[in-house]
Amino acid sequence: MNNPVKRLFTIALLCLPAAAFISQSYHAINGSPYAGATGMYTNPANPVNSAFKWDLTLFSMQFTASNTAFVITNASISNTANVGLQASTNGANRSFHSTADMNLLNFHFKINPKSAIAFGK
């Protein structure tokens, strides 16, 4: 397995079972009442609007990326021989943005419908 693309696909396939254990993600975390204790980092008022009275997150890691800089061509799980990577040619500005964070021991408790307490690291 000298091809780095084959190696990348193999690692991605091995990580797929772990995707079933994801409890929180960046999807709709800015306004979602289901964001949990880590939602306070993007919206400090999130614990007050939470769907649950309390939430405890012992450890979490999140990563998101958006890309207009490059395109993966001929991607196929069954045939990785012709996969390519090329710069985007749509004529627009190219960009690559990513965000990653790791949180340890986050907790929020909703005291009543108008007040809550939350902490985390």
C-alpha positions as CSV (number, residue, x, y, z in Angstrom):
1,M,0.0,0.0,0.0
2,N,2.4,2.7,-1.2
3,N,-0.4,4.9,-2.6
4,P,-1.3,7.6,0.0
5,V,-4.9,7.8,-1.3
6,K,-5.4,4.1,-0.7
7,R,-4.0,4.6,2.8
8,L,-6.4,7.4,3.4
9,F,-9.4,5.4,2.2
10,T,-8.4,2.5,4.4
11,I,-8.1,4.7,7.5
12,A,-11.5,6.3,6.7
13,L,-13.1,2.8,6.3
14,L,-11.6,1.7,9.6
15,C,-13.0,4.8,11.3
16,L,-16.6,4.4,10.0
17,P,-17.7,2.2,13.0
18,A,-16.7,4.9,15.4
19,A,-19.0,7.3,13.6
20,A,-22.0,5.5,15.1
21,F,-20.9,6.6,18.6
22,I,-20.9,10.4,17.9
23,S,-23.2,12.1,20.4
24,Q,-22.8,15.7,19.4
25,S,-21.6,17.5,16.3
26,Y,-21.5,21.0,14.7
27,H,-24.7,20.5,12.8
28,A,-27.2,23.1,14.0
29,I,-25.3,23.6,17.2
30,N,-25.7,27.4,17.1
31,G,-29.4,27.4,17.8
32,S,-30.2,23.8,18.7
33,P,-31.7,23.0,22.1
34,Y,-30.1,19.5,21.7
35,A,-26.5,20.8,21.5
36,G,-25.7,19.8,25.0
37,A,-23.1,21.3,27.3
38,T,-20.7,22.0,24.5
39,G,-23.2,24.3,22.8
40,M,-22.3,27.1,25.3
41,Y,-19.0,27.7,23.3
42,T,-20.9,28.9,20.2
43,N,-23.9,30.4,22.0
44,P,-23.5,31.4,25.7
45,A,-27.3,31.4,26.2
46,N,-27.6,27.8,25.0
47,P,-28.0,26.1,28.4
48,V,-31.1,28.3,29.1
49,N,-32.8,27.1,25.9
50,S,-31.7,23.4,26.4
51,A,-34.2,20.6,25.9
52,F,-32.8,18.9,29.0
53,K,-32.5,20.1,32.6
54,W,-28.9,19.0,32.8
55,D,-26.1,17.6,30.6
56,L,-22.7,16.3,31.3
57,T,-20.0,15.7,28.7
58,L,-16.9,14.1,30.0
59,F,-14.8,14.3,26.8
60,S,-15.5,15.5,23.3
61,M,-13.7,16.3,20.1
62,Q,-15.2,18.1,17.1
63,F,-13.9,18.9,13.7
64,T,-15.5,20.6,10.7
65,A,-14.1,21.8,7.4
66,S,-15.4,23.7,4.4
67,N,-13.6,23.8,1.1
68,T,-13.7,25.6,-2.2
69,A,-9.9,25.2,-2.9
70,F,-9.7,21.7,-4.3
71,V,-11.8,18.9,-5.8
72,I,-11.4,15.1,-5.4
73,T,-12.0,13.4,-8.8
74,N,-12.9,9.8,-9.7
75,A,-13.4,8.9,-6.0
76,S,-14.7,5.3,-5.6
77,I,-14.5,3.0,-2.6
78,S,-14.1,-0.1,-4.9
79,N,-11.5,1.4,-7.2
80,T,-9.0,3.9,-5.8
81,A,-6.5,3.7,-8.6
82,N,-7.7,6.7,-10.5
83,V,-8.5,9.1,-7.6
84,G,-7.1,12.5,-8.2
85,L,-6.8,15.8,-6.4
86,Q,-7.0,19.1,-8.4
87,A,-7.4,22.8,-7.7
88,S,-10.9,24.1,-8.1
89,T,-11.5,25.7,-11.5
90,N,-14.8,27.5,-10.9
91,G,-13.2,31.0,-11.1
92,A,-14.3,32.0,-7.6
93,N,-12.0,32.7,-4.7
94,R,-10.6,29.6,-3.3
95,S,-10.7,28.9,0.5
96,F,-10.3,26.2,3.0
97,H,-11.7,26.7,6.5
98,S,-11.5,24.3,9.4
99,T,-12.3,24.3,13.1
100,A,-11.3,21.7,15.6
101,D,-11.7,21.7,19.4
102,M,-11.4,19.3,22.3
103,N,-13.4,19.7,25.5
104,L,-13.0,18.1,28.9
105,L,-15.6,17.9,31.6
106,N,-18.5,20.2,30.4
107,F,-21.6,20.5,32.5
108,H,-24.8,22.6,32.4
109,F,-27.8,22.7,34.8
110,K,-31.0,24.6,34.0
111,I,-32.2,26.1,37.3
112,N,-35.5,27.4,35.9
113,P,-36.7,28.5,32.4
114,K,-34.8,31.8,32.7
115,S,-31.5,30.9,34.4
116,A,-28.8,28.2,34.1
117,I,-25.3,27.5,35.2
118,A,-22.6,26.0,33.0
119,F,-18.9,25.3,33.1
120,G,-16.3,23.4,31.1
121,K,-12.7,23.3,29.9
